Amino acid sequence: MFNRNKKAVILICLVIISLNLISKEVPKAKSVDPFFSLVARGTNTRHMDYLNLIKQQLEKIGIHLKLEFYNFTYSNPSEFVALRNFDLQIVEFPWNIIDDPFHSLIYTENASLNLAGYDTSLDWDEGLGTGINEWYIQTGLQMTPNNSQERLNLCWDWQHYLMDDILPCLPLFAHKNDSSSLELLVFNLREVRPILGNRSPCVGYPAKSMGLGWRKAISYAINREEIKRVALGDDYEIIHHPINPTNKSWLNPNGVKYCHDLTATRDFMDTVGLGCWAPGPYIGYGRWPRWEDVCAKNLTTIKSPGFEVLCAVIVLIILSQVFLINRLKTLKEKKANDKGGI
């Protein structure tokens, strides 16, 4: 009798544990005390949804976002471009304002939609007599014919340079059936922004600026897969190029990508001089990770919110089978004892 009661108690405890697994919420990753705050702006409701998720993601690495809504119109962008009083800004550029594969209206120094605030002092080259980014674009605009292989190769090289050495933006999403616009999370590169625009050399890698290090750290910390799943759905896809995704042949097939990887984020934060931002074992990619080394090893894992529930259900099914088997065994033993006593 004692053994049967003991088994019953164990079964009840396992059932309670399983029910607890079903009812509990998936624990959220703990955020750390913020190191600083950044101003982030969205221009529509969908972009504000993105920013709310990005805010949660960046809190995990100690960056607090102050979210603002800004009613930006392309008919009168001068005030917005002149002030640039933000650190991060989500903007969607329609196809009809982009008239060349280098998107000179967005990425050149004196462009009317240069929201990132790029200027040639950021990457000035004495031999070229201008900024490297500016040289790429102006050279490409002057090349003829427009669809030459030489011009295409230059455009590919420029995209790689822009996203690796300047990083004025993180490309976001495009609709699978309509990719006629370019959706970007724009970083403010101006020196007056003390974090993202900081041009002081990194402590751990003096050849690169602290601002670039922070922009890379943030880019790797943002989980676009999660944003797509929560705010958009399967009709959208993540884009990696700084130019309109409809320009198929102009997209660099080996262009820089920023996958979600908090180890790389930690590495860049350590490089800018912050030190390790979280406790626990740390195996980095190196002082200045190459995107190929990070993202080649980064396999996308889709986490199902119902996984724990499924496990609990399986446990309950197994327990119920064990209970039935034990019950049948008990009944057989009882029946045998009853016959033996007759």
N, C-alpha and C positions, 0 to 999 in steps of 0.2 A: 504493500500500500504506500509506503514511504517513497519508493522509487517512482511510482506512478504520479504521486503528488509533485515530486521534484521535476518530472518531465513536464507536467502541466504548467508549473511555474515558469520553467524555461521557455515553453512555447508562448505563454502569455507575454513574457518580457520581449521576445522576438517580434511578436505582433505589434506591441506598443512601439518598439523601435521603428518598425516598418511604417506604421501609421505616422510617426513623427517625420520620417523621410518624405512622405507624401505631402504633408501639410506645411513643411518648412519652406521658406524662400531661399533661393540661391544667394549665399552671402555675397555682399558687395565688397570689392577690393577697397581696403582702407586708403583714405587719402592722407597725405602728409601735410604738415603745417606749411602754408604757402610761403615761398621765397619772395615772390613779388606778384603784382597784378598787371594784367594787360587789358586794354580796351578792345573789344571785339564787336563788329557791326554786321548786321544783316539787312538786306534790302527788301525782303518779303517774308511771309509767314514760313514758307518752306526752309528758307535759310536760317531763320531763327530756331527752327527745329534742329537743324544741323548743329548750330552753335550751342544749344542746350546740351546735346550729347558730347560735343567737343569739350565743353566746360567740365563735364563729369570726368572725361578721359584725362584732361590735363591736371585736374585736382590730384590725381594719383601720383603725379610727379612734382607736386608743389607749385603749380602755376594756377593762379586764380584769374578767371575771366570776368570782366565787367561787361555785360551784354547791353548793347544799344541797338535800337531800330532806327534806320536812316532811310528816308524816302528819296532815293537817288533816281534822277532821270537823266537820260543821255542827251536830252535837248539842251540842258544847261549844266554841264559837269564842271564848269570852271571853279566854282566855289569849293566843291568837294575836293577837286584835285589840288587846288591851291593850299587848302588847310591841311588836309590829310591828318586830322587829329584822331587817329586810331592806330592800333598796332596790327590788328587782323581785320580783314574785310572780305565778306563773301560777295562776289559780283558775278553776274551772268551777262556775257557779251553776246549780243545777237550777231548772226552771220553777216547781216547787211552793213555792218560798220567795219568789218575786217576785209580789206581789199588786197592783201598780199600774204604770201605764206610765212613771212617773217613777223607778221602782226605788228608792224612798225607803229601803229597808233597806240599800242599798249606798252611796248618794251623799249622805245627809244627815249633819249633824254628829254627832248622838247615835245613829245607827243601829247595830244590833247587828252588821252586816257591813260597817261602814265601814273596810275594810282599808286604803284609801289614806290614811286619817287626815285627811280634809278637816275643817277647822274654819272658822268664819265670819270669823276674823281674816285669812284668806287673801285674801278679796275683799270686805272690809267696805265697806258703803255707808252713809254718814251719813244720806242721805235715806230709805233703806229701814229703817235701824236693824238691819240684819242683813247677812249675806253675800248676794251676788247669786245665787249658786247655791242657797242655802237659800231665798231668796225665791221663785225660780222653782218649786221643788218644793212648798213649803208652799202657795203660791197655787194651783198645779195640783191639789193634793190636795183643796182646799176647793171647787173649781169643780163646778157641777152644770148640766145633767146630765153624766154621766160621758163620754158620747160626743159632746159638743157640738163644733162647729167651732172655737169660741174656745179650748177646752181643748186641742184637737189642735194648733192653731197655737202655743199657748204651749209645748207639749211639743216641737215642732219647734225653736222658738227656744232652748229650754233645752238641747237636744242640741247645737246649734251652739255655744252659749256654753260648755258643759261641755268639749267637745273642743277648742275653740280657745283659751279663756282659762284653763281649769283643767288640763285634760289629766291626769286621774287614772289613765288606763289606755289601752292600745292594744288594741282588739278584735282577736280572732284568727280562729278558724275555726268553722264549723258544718257538720254533716253535711247533705248535700243532701236526704236523705229523713227526717231527724230533727233538727230545729233547736230542740229543746225545752230546751236549756241555753244559757247565755251563757258563753263562754270568753274570758277577759281576761288580758292582761299588766298587772298593777296596779303603778303607781308609788307609792312612799312619799312623801307630800307633807309630812310633819312636818319642822319646822325642825331637829330634831336630826340629820337626815340631811344632811350638809354639801354634798352635790352636788345631788341631785334635790329636796331640800326647801329649798334656798338661796333666801331671799327678797330678797337684795340686788339692786339694779337692775343690769341688763346694762350693760356698758361702752359697747357700741355702740347700745343702745336702752334708755335709762333708764326708759321707761314700763313695761317688762316685767321680770320677775324672772329671775335667772340660773337658778333651778331650772326654770322653765318653758322657758327656752331649751335647757337640757340635755335635758329630757323630749322636746322637739320634735326635737332633733338625733338622739336615740336612735330615736325613732319612724320618722324618715326613713331611718335606717341599717339598720333591720331589714328583711330581704327575706322577706316572708311567702310570696311565690311560690315561692321556693327551699325554704322549710320545708314547704310543702304538697306540693311535688313529691317531696321526699326522704323525709319522715316520714309523709305521709298518703295522697296519691294523688288520683285524680279524683273520689272520692266526697265530698270536702270542698270547701267554698268559703270564700273570705276574706270576713269581715264587717267593716263599717266603723262600725256604730252601737254606742253604749254600752248599748243595751237589747236584750232578747231578740228574735232575728230572727223569731220566730213572730208578733210584734205588727206585722203587715204595715202596717196603716194608720197606725201611730204612728211608723214609721221616716221620718225627715226625708229626702225625696228629694234635697235639696241639702245634706246634712250634710257635715261636714268629713271628708276622707279623708287618710290618710298613706300615699302610695305610696313605693316604694323609690327614693330619690334622694340620692346622696351629695353632689351639689352643694349641695342644700338643707342637708344635715347640716353640711357645711363652713361654710356661711353662718351657721348658728346658733352653731357653735363659735367662729367669729370674732366674732360679736355678744356672746357672754358674756365675751369678753376673752382667749380662748386664742390667737388669731392663726391664720393658715393652718396646718392640721395636716398638710399633705402638699405636696411639691414639685410643680412643673409649672404650666402655665397655669391660671388660675382666673377663671371668668366666673360671678359669683353672681347671684342673683335680687334682691338688695337686702339691707339690714341686717336686716329682719324679714320674711322671705318670706311671702306669702299662699299658703295651700294651693291655691287655685284657679290661681295662676300656676305653681306647681310641678307639680301633677298634671295640669293640662290639657295640658302640654307633654311629659308623661312617658308614652311609649308602651311597653306591656309587650312585652318581647322575650324569647321563649323560646329559650334556647341549648341546642342538642342536643349532648350529650357525644360523639356519634358523628360530628359534622360534620367534624372533621379526618380521621377514618378514611375518610369518604366522599370527601373531596378527594384523599387519597392513592390510593384505589382508582381514581378517575378518571384521575389522573396516570399510574398504572401501565398502565391500558388504553390511553391515548394513546401511551405509550412503546412498548408492545408492538406497536401498529399501525405506528408509525414504524419499529421494528426490522424487522417483516415486510416493509414496503414497500422498505426499503433492501436487505434480503436478497434479495428477488425481483429488484430492479434489478441487484444484483451478479451473480446467477445468469444473467440475461439477457445482461449484458455479457460474462460469461465464455463463454456459449454462442455469442454472436456472434463473439467473438475466435477461439474454437475453429474455427468454420466458415470464418472468414477465413484461418486458417492452413492449411486443407486444400488 
